[in-house]
Amino acid sequence: MSTAPGRQLVADLRVADRVDATFTAEPGEVLAIIGPNGAGKSSLLHAVAGLVDVEGSAHLGDTDLLALPVRERRVGLVFQGQLLFPHLSALDNVAFGLRARGEGRAAAESVASDWLERFGIADLAGRKPRELSGGQAQRVAIARALATGPDVLLLDEPFTGLDVSVQMALRIELGRHLRDFPGITLLVTHDAIDALTLADKVLVLDDGQVAQVGPPAEVAAEPRTPHVARLVGLNLVPDGDDLISFTPDSVVVSLHEPEGSTRLRWHGPIATLAPHGDAVRLLVHASPDLLADLTPAAATELELVPGREVWLSAKATAVSRYAARR
Ligand SMILES: Nc1ncnc2c1ncn2[C@@H]1O[C@H](COP(=O)(O)OP(=O)(O)OP(=O)(O)O)[C@@H](O)[C@H]1O
């Protein structure tokens, strides 16, 4: 366990022209960092880990993280494609960090063995990484990061590249371990499910800047960036100083301009048309792009095909309206 639990992280980090982000994280909190490709998510984690040049500040309680040499930062890393040491067994991989910190072999192996047990892979202790499946190797990598009792755990897309069923099992397991973890977890993910199920707080990064921070349910209900809206399956349209969001199934699709006074109407060509659950989901190149779900019968009736111009409208009662910026 961490030697110094209970310390808040207060960070104001700038990485070249890629990241300029201020955020805080509470002890025991899982902060999910989401945003489009190239938003700067990995750069932000690398900055905390000390893997890139960074300006600004990062304090963990009274400790100035950036002033500490990298190996003295109590930070656990699980990065995309990060390899285990190929020549070490699973047990020795997990024990490595403890050994590097000066623990004796027996003590380090006992802690490592305990962590393999907690991840349900004690029987794989003697295997080399090449003898492990992707999911097993990732369990070893996460156990290795947690075994040293870090103050901050950095997870960068920890489930990428794994089968969906393995991802689900590992997500549940990780959630269990994170609930007991007294340190701070920064979890970079492109998956709304990770953010909604594992995180206490979500930070949305857009072009290196913090676009939104809040509890997962709030970010999902009132997204402020098109990327997050799409992640949670909502349409998002700017309207003056406000944003409005609405579900694809609340959109009415027609071939002619809707009558009535609603301002909430758009038109454009159908870009794609695909099954979505029991419905047919359209992506329409309006301004902005919008999703609309309708029944297969309605799609056939309207003779909808890609390229066809359609009108979309949303009932005022079906939209959620909120300020674009807090
Ligand atoms: N070492 C580097 N030197 C210069 N530019 C970099 C470096 N690493 C990343 N970048 C650029 O900085 C931007 C942010 O990259 P970063 O990998 O942090 O984003 P990301 O949000 O993690 O993206 P992804 O989801 O694709 O992994 C990108 O435009 C990327 O090309």
The ligand as a MOL file (V3000), in Angstrom:
LIG
                    3D

  0  0  0     0  0            999 V3000
M  V30 BEGIN CTAB
M  V30 COUNTS 31 33 0 0 0
M  V30 BEGIN ATOM
M  V30 1 N 7.2670 13.1070 -28.5480 0
M  V30 2 C 6.4940 13.8890 -29.2900 0
M  V30 3 N 7.0100 14.9200 -29.9880 0
M  V30 4 C 6.2450 15.7260 -30.7220 0
M  V30 5 N 4.9180 15.5810 -30.8570 0
M  V30 6 C 4.3390 14.5540 -30.2150 0
M  V30 7 C 5.0960 13.6560 -29.3990 0
M  V30 8 N 4.2350 12.7480 -28.8660 0
M  V30 9 C 3.0130 13.0720 -29.3300 0
M  V30 10 N 3.0780 14.1560 -30.1350 0
M  V30 11 C 1.9380 14.8380 -30.7920 0
M  V30 12 O 1.2420 15.5050 -29.7560 0
M  V30 13 C -0.1710 15.3820 -29.9490 0
M  V30 14 C -0.7790 14.7000 -28.7510 0
M  V30 15 O -0.3720 13.3410 -28.7390 0
M  V30 16 P -0.7940 12.3080 -27.6110 0
M  V30 17 O -0.2290 10.9700 -27.9680 0
M  V30 18 O -0.4910 12.8670 -26.2870 0
M  V30 19 O -2.3700 12.3080 -27.8070 0
M  V30 20 P -3.4400 11.2470 -27.3420 0
M  V30 21 O -4.6160 12.0570 -26.9290 0
M  V30 22 O -2.8660 10.3170 -26.3530 0
M  V30 23 O -3.7530 10.5130 -28.6770 0
M  V30 24 P -4.1490 8.9690 -28.9860 0
M  V30 25 O -5.5390 8.7960 -28.4430 0
M  V30 26 O -4.0930 8.9140 -30.4740 0
M  V30 27 O -3.1220 8.1130 -28.2990 0
M  V30 28 C -0.3420 14.6240 -31.2490 0
M  V30 29 O -0.5520 15.5780 -32.2680 0
M  V30 30 C 0.9540 13.8820 -31.4120 0
M  V30 31 O 1.2270 13.6540 -32.7750 0
M  V30 END ATOM
M  V30 BEGIN BOND
M  V30 1 1 1 2
M  V30 2 1 2 3
M  V30 3 2 2 7
M  V30 4 2 3 4
M  V30 5 1 4 5
M  V30 6 2 5 6
M  V30 7 1 6 7
M  V30 8 1 6 10
M  V30 9 1 7 8
M  V30 10 2 8 9
M  V30 11 1 9 10
M  V30 12 1 10 11
M  V30 13 1 11 12
M  V30 14 1 11 30
M  V30 15 1 12 13
M  V30 16 1 13 14
M  V30 17 1 13 28
M  V30 18 1 14 15
M  V30 19 1 15 16
M  V30 20 2 16 17
M  V30 21 1 16 18
M  V30 22 1 16 19
M  V30 23 1 19 20
M  V30 24 2 20 21
M  V30 25 1 20 22
M  V30 26 1 20 23
M  V30 27 1 23 24
M  V30 28 2 24 25
M  V30 29 1 24 26
M  V30 30 1 24 27
M  V30 31 1 28 29
M  V30 32 1 28 30
M  V30 33 1 30 31
M  V30 END BOND
M  V30 END CTAB
M  END
